[in-house]
Amino acid sequence: MARPKKNSAILQTAQRRLSGMKSIDLKLDLGGGCTTANIETKTKDVSEKLNEYNNLLTLVDQGYFICRDSLIG
């Protein structure tokens, strides 16, 4: 059985909020480092890491199935 892939409700919320911020102003700056550019960079980083994690799960599953099938014959 394949391992379930991860998703992030927090990441999805951040992406929706970023979209709202961009609808106000593409260069919105709320202070304290909270800018559309900063949030977009961080959400992209997290999204890429999550995709990488899910890809690694797929590789582990493939390896497991290869080993299992070779043992079963």
C-alpha positions, -999 to 999 in steps of 0.1 A, spaced: 0 0 0 14 34 -10 21 60 16 -3 89 16 11 121 3 12 151 25 -5 185 20 -6 215 42 -37 234 52 -14 262 65 3 265 32 -30 267 14 -42 294 38 -10 314 32 -14 311 -5 -50 324 -3 -39 353 19 -11 361 -5 -35 362 -33 -57 386 -13 -27 408 -5 -18 409 -42 -53 420 -51 -48 450 -28 -13 459 -41 14 438 -58 40 455 -36 20 456 -3 42 461 28 25 456 61 58 461 81 78 437 101 90 419 69 54 411 59 55 420 22 39 402 -7 74 394 -21 86 379 12 55 358 17 55 346 -19 92 335 -15 84 316 17 53 299 4 72 288 -28 100 274 -6 76 255 15 56 242 -15 89 230 -31 99 212 0 65 196 3 67 184 -33 102 171 -27 90 152 3 61 137 -16 85 127 -44 107 110 -20 77 91 -6 70 79 -41 106 66 -45 104 48 -12 72 32 -22 87 21 -56 117 6 -38 94 -12 -14 73 -27 -42 103 -38 -61 117 -56 -30 84 -71 -21 78 -84 -56 112 -99 -59 107 -117 -26 73 -130 -35 85 -141 -69 
